[in-house]
Amino acid sequence: MPFQAPRDAAVIDIGSNSVRLVVYRLEGRAIWTVFNEKVLAGLGRDLAKTGRLAPEGVVQTLQALKRFRAVLEAVNPAETFVVATAAAREAEDGPDFITRVREETGFNVRVLSGEEEAHYAAVGVLAGAPDAAGVVGDLGGASLELVHLSETGAGRGVTLPLGPFSLAGPGGTANGFDAERVRRLVHERLAAVAADFRTDTFHAVGGAWRNLALLHMRLSGYPLHVVHQYKISASEALDAARLVAHQSKSSLERIEGMSKKRSETLPYAAIVLEALIEQLHLKRIEISAYGVREGLLFEAMPPRVRGLDPLIEGCWALGHRQGVADDLGQALDAWIAPAFSQLPALFEDRDAVLISAACRLADMGVRLHPDHRADLVFEQVLRAPIAGQGHAERCFLAAAAHARHATNFHPPELQTLERLLSPVQLKRARALGATIRLACDLSGRSPSLLAHSRLSLDKHNLILAAEPGFANLLLGEQTHKRASTAAQHLGLKPKIITA
């Protein structure tokens, strides 16, 4: 695709537990977070007790919004979305609060209905994982939104008073957590809609779910601490939820990275997850780092842009920023994909997408020191916040990126690759990286020159051929060396045709 000038967009999300400003840089379909500030103001902390917003939370929220106004005046994004969710929607004094926000900060706040909040959460999940299907559950401080996802997109959603602040007793979330009372409330409130939302896959949106996932990673020794599209079986998630629900507040505070305010609300989220697993008959939970904020951005994109593959476009944007040849990725894809399409599929219907994505990362590292290039590129690819990829796919692309720059395969986290990829997948990643390296070195990273050669595979050989008049392109020790390495990883022999 032609390069699209980046633009900035900002979202202010006034939630029941937190108020947050996120500034994004948009490059076509690619969404990058460039600034993220959160204040756990607890705006909805008193909802269950008084039906009104917490006075302290109102003060903290207004202070945060005044600061956010100063930041945005300096950043000057192309567009800004300001939304409020359950606390402002449900509180008796919610309208007065929205008026005060407008008068004191100048922000015109859009208060999302429960159905709108569910819709944008689902659209956000699709922005991060276009093939997602099942049910989305967005847990905030005061409410849980549920919405179906299918091939046709987001269905109709419901909102339920299942956030920690809606479940808390008279003492609030900080005191008097009664697991059995909360469990009974959750089951009662979920039972009315549970039959309508039964599914195998639950897409979890919200900070509480992300914290539960990070805790599960630590408990299971999971090697890749990337929360987006982290998958947990229902039985393992149930074990983790029950563990959290039985922990004291002081025990949770001792967990690395757990904030004091999050430790107050996490047991409530754990009990909600227990009930969801049992009443919706879930088989797996998949965490989404995308939600309402990204849903707002995604829905505002032109339909043509929304239809692009987020992994390919994210890799293109990342590679383009660091590379020197704008159209190299497309040229490599066109050169490699026909040959690799003859190989057995390893990622169901995803092999072609992964080849396209890897090709668009080929120029990454060109500005880095050659002694460290392979390792540095590997680390970036493994953890880059690019949507549309599972954890095994991250590992595949990182392995291919390392092999693109180094013959000796000693990546920084080989054990992570070996845990999340099969030996056959890892070998294919190395073969793809080596083939990209062959193409780049053969052509001097010139798409026009690469077009005068052809790559093909047969039962025994990796075959390089050139158009008439371009046979000299295939001469040279390095070309033979690169072809031999690529062929070896494919279990083939190199065959170079110069006549």
WOGI-V451656 format. One record per helix or strand of 3 or more residues. SS is the DSSP state (A for helix, B for strand). FROM is the first residue (numbers start at 0). TO is the last residue. Records with the same first field share a line. If there is no record, write none. Layout:
SS->FROM-TO + FROM-TO
This chain:
B->6-13 + 18-26 + 29-38 + 78-83 + 133-138 + 143-149 + 152-159 + 200-204 + 230-232 + 283-287 + 452-456 + 460-465 + 492-496
A->46-49 + 54-74 + 85-89 + 93-104 + 113-127 + 163-166 + 178-196 + 206-219 + 233-244 + 248-252 + 259-278 + 291-299 + 302-305 + 309-321 + 327-339 + 350-359 + 372-382 + 390-404 + 413-419 + 422-442 + 446-449 + 470-473 + 476-488
